[in-house]
Amino acid sequence: MNSRLLTDFRLSGKAVIFTDVDDTMLPITQESSVEELRSFLSELRLLGVEVVPVTFKTFIEVEELMSKLNHNFPAYVIEGGCAIYALRGFLRWGTKQAIGNYEFLELCNPISIYEDLLTYIEGSPDCLGKALRLSKAEPENVSRALGIPTELIKLSQARLYSEVFITQHNPCRNFISSVIRNTSLKTIQTRRAVHILEVDKDRATRELLKQINVVGRETLVIGLGDNPADEGILRNSDVPVIISENRVEWFKKAYYLRSPGKPPDSWIKAVKQALSVVGLYF
């Protein structure tokens, strides 16, 4: 994405889409074809609509995703809200940290400062043998537990700011919550894992909203997610959309649009629907 496109968005961008990735934009296994998604992202850019992933993925996972899609996102959030990366000019900020064409802002301390606590959790009677610590586990074991290809697991293990315990064992999940409650950390629980980090997607999304570099106007915000961990994306969006067929209570919120089906088809359909509601897609 060149500086001309950033200037065009700053002056006349129509909307920004904050989206989760795993099981929202793409299947977590990334087993589906991305050709249609790649084409649609290009179409959105021509319409003045930019996509910003807000994901639990690591930096290297997002880099790999952009390579696969042949599409550079103007900004993205990694590890559940712990760091924001943006192409120079997309955000109004004064950060001096940069990697290549991307400036970045860290919202979390390195997870390594909590190593003693994480080791304590890992070896506790409630979790020992009942949970896999993502950054330390054998990739093949995590792959078997989650049904995700080993090569993708290896990319997800390069964590800088967060840790993930993969477990559905309730005593372990409850123990992690009780231990973390007395620290500066948070737990974000999903169906198969407990994420441990200092912030959440809500904090990162609000920071993005403050910093998007547009001139003298508000920009429509569309948010997409597939589970309660994405609440921070959805509550900060003008048009929130859930990509799920789940029928549990959280998914019944009346002000959330729903787009059942499997991504990326369901994601593309949902974005088209959201843009058509506000007259930006016909």
C-alpha positions as a Markdown table, in Angstrom:
| # | Residue | x | y | z |
|---|---|---|---|---|
| 1 | Met | 0.0 | 0.0 | 0.0 |
| 2 | Asn | 1.6 | 3.2 | -1.1 |
| 3 | Ser | 1.5 | 6.7 | 0.4 |
| 4 | Arg | -1.0 | 7.8 | -2.3 |
| 5 | Leu | -3.5 | 5.3 | -1.1 |
| 6 | Leu | -3.0 | 6.4 | 2.4 |
| 7 | Thr | -3.6 | 10.0 | 1.4 |
| 8 | Asp | -6.7 | 9.0 | -0.5 |
| 9 | Phe | -8.1 | 7.3 | 2.6 |
| 10 | Arg | -7.2 | 10.2 | 4.8 |
| 11 | Leu | -9.1 | 12.6 | 2.5 |
| 12 | Ser | -12.0 | 10.5 | 1.3 |
| 13 | Gly | -12.0 | 7.0 | 3.0 |
| 14 | Lys | -15.6 | 5.8 | 3.4 |
| 15 | Ala | -15.3 | 3.2 | 6.1 |
| 16 | Val | -12.9 | 1.1 | 8.2 |
| 17 | Ile | -13.6 | -2.6 | 9.1 |
| 18 | Phe | -12.2 | -3.9 | 12.4 |
| 19 | Thr | -12.3 | -7.7 | 12.2 |
| 20 | Asp | -11.2 | -10.8 | 14.1 |
| 21 | Val | -9.4 | -13.3 | 11.8 |
| 22 | Asp | -9.7 | -16.9 | 13.1 |
| 23 | Asp | -13.1 | -18.3 | 12.4 |
| 24 | Thr | -14.4 | -14.9 | 11.4 |
| 25 | Met | -12.5 | -13.8 | 8.3 |
| 26 | Leu | -10.9 | -17.2 | 7.6 |
| 27 | Pro | -11.2 | -20.6 | 9.2 |
| 28 | Ile | -8.7 | -21.0 | 12.0 |
| 29 | Thr | -7.2 | -23.9 | 10.0 |
| 30 | Gln | -6.9 | -21.7 | 6.9 |
| 31 | Glu | -7.9 | -24.7 | 4.9 |
| 32 | Ser | -10.2 | -22.7 | 2.5 |
| 33 | Ser | -9.2 | -20.9 | -0.7 |
| 34 | Val | -8.4 | -17.2 | -0.3 |
| 35 | Glu | -8.8 | -16.2 | -3.9 |
| 36 | Glu | -12.3 | -14.7 | -3.5 |
| 37 | Leu | -11.2 | -13.0 | -0.2 |
| 38 | Arg | -8.1 | -11.6 | -1.9 |
| 39 | Ser | -10.2 | -10.1 | -4.7 |
| 40 | Phe | -12.8 | -8.7 | -2.3 |
| 41 | Leu | -10.1 | -6.9 | -0.2 |
| 42 | Ser | -8.9 | -5.2 | -3.4 |
| 43 | Glu | -12.5 | -4.2 | -4.3 |
| 44 | Leu | -13.0 | -2.7 | -0.8 |
| 45 | Arg | -9.8 | -0.7 | -1.1 |
| 46 | Leu | -11.0 | 0.8 | -4.4 |
| 47 | Leu | -14.3 | 1.7 | -2.7 |
| 48 | Gly | -12.4 | 3.6 | 0.1 |
| 49 | Val | -12.9 | 0.9 | 2.7 |
| 50 | Glu | -9.9 | -0.4 | 4.6 |
| 51 | Val | -9.7 | -3.6 | 6.7 |
| 52 | Val | -7.9 | -3.7 | 10.1 |
| 53 | Pro | -7.5 | -7.1 | 11.7 |
| 54 | Val | -7.8 | -7.1 | 15.5 |
| 55 | Thr | -6.6 | -10.6 | 16.4 |
| 56 | Phe | -4.9 | -13.0 | 18.9 |
| 57 | Lys | -2.5 | -13.8 | 16.1 |
| 58 | Thr | 1.2 | -13.1 | 16.5 |
| 59 | Phe | 3.2 | -10.6 | 14.4 |
| 60 | Ile | 4.7 | -13.4 | 12.3 |
| 61 | Glu | 1.2 | -14.9 | 11.8 |
| 62 | Val | -0.2 | -11.7 | 10.4 |
| 63 | Glu | 2.9 | -11.2 | 8.2 |
| 64 | Glu | 2.3 | -14.7 | 6.8 |
| 65 | Leu | -1.4 | -13.9 | 6.3 |
| 66 | Met | -0.7 | -10.7 | 4.4 |
| 67 | Ser | 1.7 | -12.6 | 2.2 |
| 68 | Lys | -0.9 | -15.3 | 1.5 |
| 69 | Leu | -3.5 | -12.7 | 0.6 |
| 70 | Asn | -1.0 | -10.5 | -1.3 |
| 71 | His | -2.6 | -7.6 | 0.6 |
| 72 | Asn | -1.0 | -5.2 | 3.1 |
| 73 | Phe | -3.4 | -4.1 | 5.8 |
| 74 | Pro | -3.1 | -0.4 | 6.7 |
| 75 | Ala | -3.0 | -1.4 | 10.3 |
| 76 | Tyr | -3.5 | -4.5 | 12.5 |
| 77 | Val | -3.6 | -5.5 | 16.1 |
| 78 | Ile | -1.7 | -8.6 | 17.4 |
| 79 | Glu | -2.0 | -10.8 | 20.5 |
| 80 | Gly | -5.4 | -9.8 | 21.6 |
| 81 | Gly | -4.7 | -6.0 | 21.8 |
| 82 | Cys | -1.1 | -5.9 | 22.9 |
| 83 | Ala | 0.4 | -4.1 | 20.0 |
| 84 | Ile | -0.8 | -2.0 | 17.1 |
| 85 | Tyr | 1.0 | -1.9 | 13.8 |
| 86 | Ala | 0.2 | 0.8 | 11.1 |
| 87 | Leu | 1.6 | 1.9 | 7.9 |
| 88 | Arg | 3.1 | 5.4 | 8.2 |
| 89 | Gly | 0.4 | 8.0 | 7.8 |
| 90 | Phe | -2.6 | 5.8 | 8.5 |
| 91 | Leu | -2.7 | 6.8 | 12.2 |
| 92 | Arg | -2.1 | 10.1 | 13.9 |
| 93 | Trp | 0.5 | 9.1 | 16.4 |
| 94 | Gly | 4.0 | 10.0 | 17.4 |
| 95 | Thr | 5.5 | 6.6 | 17.9 |
| 96 | Lys | 9.1 | 6.3 | 17.0 |
| 97 | Gln | 9.2 | 2.5 | 16.8 |
| 98 | Ala | 9.0 | 0.9 | 13.4 |
| 99 | Ile | 9.6 | -2.3 | 11.5 |
| 100 | Gly | 9.9 | -1.8 | 7.8 |
| 101 | Asn | 7.0 | 0.3 | 6.6 |
| 102 | Tyr | 5.0 | -0.2 | 9.8 |
| 103 | Glu | 5.1 | 1.9 | 12.9 |
| 104 | Phe | 4.0 | 0.2 | 16.1 |
| 105 | Leu | 2.8 | 0.9 | 19.6 |
| 106 | Glu | 3.0 | -1.6 | 22.4 |
| 107 | Leu | 0.1 | -1.7 | 24.9 |
| 108 | Cys | 1.5 | -4.6 | 26.9 |
| 109 | Asn | 4.7 | -5.4 | 28.7 |
| 110 | Pro | 6.7 | -8.5 | 27.5 |
| 111 | Ile | 5.0 | -11.6 | 28.8 |
| 112 | Ser | 8.4 | -12.9 | 29.8 |
| 113 | Ile | 8.3 | -10.7 | 33.0 |
| 114 | Tyr | 5.5 | -13.0 | 34.2 |
| 115 | Glu | 7.5 | -16.3 | 33.6 |
| 116 | Asp | 7.4 | -17.4 | 37.3 |
| 117 | Leu | 3.7 | -17.0 | 37.4 |
| 118 | Leu | 3.2 | -18.9 | 34.1 |
| 119 | Thr | 5.4 | -21.7 | 35.3 |
| 120 | Tyr | 3.5 | -21.9 | 38.5 |
| 121 | Ile | 0.2 | -22.3 | 36.6 |
| 122 | Glu | 1.7 | -24.8 | 34.2 |
| 123 | Gly | 2.9 | -27.1 | 37.1 |
| 124 | Ser | -0.2 | -26.7 | 39.3 |
| 125 | Pro | -2.2 | -29.8 | 40.3 |
| 126 | Asp | -5.2 | -28.4 | 38.5 |
| 127 | Cys | -3.4 | -27.9 | 35.2 |
| 128 | Leu | -0.5 | -30.3 | 35.1 |
| 129 | Gly | -1.3 | -32.8 | 32.3 |
| 130 | Lys | -4.6 | -31.0 | 31.7 |
| 131 | Ala | -3.4 | -28.0 | 29.7 |
| 132 | Leu | -0.9 | -27.2 | 27.0 |
| 133 | Arg | 1.1 | -23.9 | 27.4 |
| 134 | Leu | 1.2 | -22.7 | 23.8 |
| 135 | Ser | 4.6 | -21.1 | 23.7 |
| 136 | Lys | 6.3 | -24.1 | 25.3 |
| 137 | Ala | 4.4 | -27.1 | 24.1 |
| 138 | Glu | 5.5 | -29.4 | 21.3 |
| 139 | Pro | 3.8 | -28.1 | 18.1 |
| 140 | Glu | 2.6 | -31.6 | 17.2 |
| 141 | Asn | 0.7 | -31.9 | 20.5 |
| 142 | Val | -1.0 | -28.5 | 20.0 |
| 143 | Ser | -1.8 | -29.4 | 16.5 |
| 144 | Arg | -3.6 | -32.6 | 17.6 |
| 145 | Ala | -5.5 | -30.8 | 20.4 |
| 146 | Leu | -6.8 | -28.0 | 18.1 |
| 147 | Gly | -6.9 | -29.7 | 14.7 |
| 148 | Ile | -4.7 | -26.9 | 13.2 |
| 149 | Pro | -1.7 | -27.7 | 10.9 |
| 150 | Thr | 1.6 | -27.9 | 12.7 |
| 151 | Glu | 3.2 | -25.2 | 10.6 |
| 152 | Leu | 0.5 | -22.7 | 11.7 |
| 153 | Ile | 1.0 | -23.7 | 15.3 |
| 154 | Lys | 4.7 | -22.9 | 15.0 |
| 155 | Leu | 3.9 | -19.4 | 13.9 |
| 156 | Ser | 1.5 | -18.9 | 16.8 |
| 157 | Gln | 4.1 | -19.9 | 19.3 |
| 158 | Ala | 6.2 | -16.8 | 18.7 |
| 159 | Arg | 4.4 | -14.8 | 21.3 |
| 160 | Leu | 5.9 | -11.6 | 22.7 |
| 161 | Tyr | 3.1 | -10.2 | 25.0 |
| 162 | Ser | 0.7 | -13.0 | 25.8 |
| 163 | Glu | 0.4 | -16.6 | 26.7 |
| 164 | Val | -2.3 | -19.2 | 25.9 |
| 165 | Phe | -3.2 | -22.3 | 27.9 |
| 166 | Ile | -5.1 | -24.7 | 25.8 |
| 167 | Thr | -7.5 | -26.6 | 28.0 |
| 168 | Gln | -11.2 | -27.4 | 28.4 |
| 169 | His | -10.6 | -28.7 | 31.9 |
| 170 | Asn | -12.8 | -26.5 | 34.1 |
| 171 | Pro | -10.7 | -26.9 | 37.3 |
| 172 | Cys | -7.6 | -25.7 | 35.4 |
| 173 | Arg | -9.5 | -22.8 | 33.7 |
| 174 | Asn | -10.9 | -21.7 | 37.1 |
| 175 | Phe | -7.5 | -22.0 | 38.7 |
| 176 | Ile | -6.0 | -19.7 | 36.1 |
| 177 | Ser | -8.7 | -17.2 | 36.6 |
| 178 | Ser | -8.2 | -17.2 | 40.4 |
| 179 | Val | -4.5 | -16.8 | 40.1 |
| 180 | Ile | -4.6 | -14.0 | 37.5 |
| 181 | Arg | -7.3 | -12.1 | 39.4 |
| 182 | Asn | -4.7 | -10.8 | 41.9 |
| 183 | Thr | -2.3 | -9.5 | 39.2 |
| 184 | Ser | -2.2 | -6.8 | 36.5 |
| 185 | Leu | -3.1 | -9.4 | 33.9 |
| 186 | Lys | -6.4 | -10.4 | 32.3 |
| 187 | Thr | -7.8 | -13.7 | 31.2 |
| 188 | Ile | -9.8 | -14.0 | 28.0 |
| 189 | Gln | -11.5 | -17.3 | 27.8 |
| 190 | Thr | -12.5 | -19.0 | 24.6 |
| 191 | Arg | -14.1 | -22.4 | 24.1 |
| 192 | Arg | -10.7 | -24.3 | 24.0 |
| 193 | Ala | -8.2 | -21.9 | 25.5 |
| 194 | Val | -7.4 | -19.2 | 28.1 |
| 195 | His | -5.5 | -16.2 | 26.9 |
| 196 | Ile | -3.4 | -14.3 | 29.5 |
| 197 | Leu | -2.4 | -10.7 | 28.7 |
| 198 | Glu | -2.5 | -7.2 | 30.1 |
| 199 | Val | -5.1 | -5.6 | 27.8 |
| 200 | Asp | -8.0 | -6.7 | 25.6 |
| 201 | Lys | -9.4 | -5.9 | 22.2 |
| 202 | Asp | -11.6 | -3.2 | 23.6 |
| 203 | Arg | -8.5 | -1.1 | 24.6 |
| 204 | Ala | -6.8 | -1.6 | 21.3 |
| 205 | Thr | -9.9 | -0.8 | 19.2 |
| 206 | Arg | -10.5 | 2.4 | 21.2 |
| 207 | Glu | -6.9 | 3.4 | 20.6 |
| 208 | Leu | -7.3 | 2.9 | 16.9 |
| 209 | Leu | -10.5 | 4.9 | 16.8 |
| 210 | Lys | -8.7 | 7.9 | 18.4 |
| 211 | Gln | -5.8 | 7.7 | 16.0 |
| 212 | Ile | -7.3 | 7.0 | 12.5 |
| 213 | Asn | -6.0 | 9.8 | 10.3 |
| 214 | Val | -9.0 | 11.3 | 8.6 |
| 215 | Val | -9.7 | 15.0 | 7.8 |
| 216 | Gly | -12.6 | 16.8 | 9.4 |
| 217 | Arg | -15.1 | 13.9 | 9.4 |
| 218 | Glu | -16.1 | 10.7 | 11.1 |
| 219 | Thr | -15.5 | 7.4 | 9.4 |
| 220 | Leu | -18.0 | 4.5 | 9.5 |
| 221 | Val | -16.8 | 1.6 | 11.6 |
| 222 | Ile | -17.9 | -1.9 | 10.9 |
| 223 | Gly | -16.9 | -4.6 | 13.4 |
| 224 | Leu | -16.8 | -8.4 | 12.9 |
| 225 | Gly | -16.2 | -11.2 | 15.4 |
| 226 | Asp | -17.2 | -14.7 | 16.2 |
| 227 | Asn | -17.1 | -15.1 | 20.0 |
| 228 | Pro | -17.3 | -13.1 | 23.3 |
| 229 | Ala | -13.6 | -12.3 | 23.1 |
| 230 | Asp | -14.5 | -10.0 | 20.2 |
| 231 | Glu | -16.9 | -8.0 | 22.3 |
| 232 | Gly | -14.4 | -5.1 | 22.3 |
| 233 | Ile | -14.5 | -4.9 | 18.5 |
| 234 | Leu | -18.2 | -5.1 | 18.3 |
| 235 | Arg | -19.1 | -2.6 | 21.1 |
| 236 | Asn | -16.9 | 0.1 | 19.4 |
| 237 | Ser | -18.5 | -0.3 | 16.0 |
| 238 | Asp | -21.3 | 1.5 | 14.3 |
| 239 | Val | -22.3 | -1.7 | 12.5 |
| 240 | Pro | -21.4 | -4.8 | 14.6 |
| 241 | Val | -21.7 | -8.2 | 13.0 |
| 242 | Ile | -21.3 | -11.7 | 14.4 |
| 243 | Ile | -20.0 | -14.5 | 12.1 |
| 244 | Ser | -21.5 | -17.5 | 13.7 |
| 245 | Glu | -24.4 | -19.9 | 13.8 |
| 246 | Asn | -24.0 | -20.2 | 17.6 |
| 247 | Arg | -27.3 | -19.9 | 19.5 |
| 248 | Val | -26.0 | -19.2 | 23.0 |
| 249 | Glu | -27.2 | -16.0 | 24.8 |
| 250 | Trp | -24.4 | -13.7 | 23.8 |
| 251 | Phe | -25.1 | -14.2 | 20.2 |
| 252 | Lys | -28.7 | -13.1 | 20.6 |
| 253 | Lys | -28.0 | -9.4 | 21.2 |
| 254 | Ala | -30.6 | -7.5 | 19.2 |
| 255 | Tyr | -28.2 | -4.8 | 18.0 |
| 256 | Tyr | -25.8 | -7.3 | 16.4 |
| 257 | Leu | -26.3 | -8.4 | 12.8 |
| 258 | Arg | -25.7 | -12.1 | 12.3 |
| 259 | Ser | -24.1 | -13.8 | 9.3 |
| 260 | Pro | -24.2 | -17.6 | 9.7 |
| 261 | Gly | -22.1 | -19.9 | 7.5 |
| 262 | Lys | -18.4 | -20.6 | 7.1 |
| 263 | Pro | -15.7 | -18.0 | 6.4 |
| 264 | Pro | -14.5 | -16.5 | 4.2 |
| 265 | Asp | -17.8 | -16.6 | 2.4 |
| 266 | Ser | -19.8 | -15.6 | 5.5 |
| 267 | Trp | -17.4 | -12.7 | 6.1 |
| 268 | Ile | -17.6 | -11.4 | 2.6 |
| 269 | Lys | -21.4 | -11.7 | 2.7 |
| 270 | Ala | -21.5 | -9.9 | 6.1 |
| 271 | Val | -19.3 | -7.0 | 4.9 |
| 272 | Lys | -21.4 | -6.5 | 1.8 |
| 273 | Gln | -24.6 | -6.5 | 3.9 |
| 274 | Ala | -23.2 | -4.0 | 6.4 |
| 275 | Leu | -21.9 | -1.7 | 3.6 |
| 276 | Ser | -25.3 | -1.9 | 1.8 |
| 277 | Val | -27.1 | -0.9 | 4.9 |
| 278 | Val | -25.3 | 2.4 | 4.9 |
| 279 | Gly | -25.4 | 2.8 | 1.1 |
| 280 | Leu | -21.8 | 2.0 | 0.4 |
| 281 | Tyr | -22.3 | -1.2 | -1.5 |
| 282 | Phe | -24.9 | -2.0 | -4.2 |
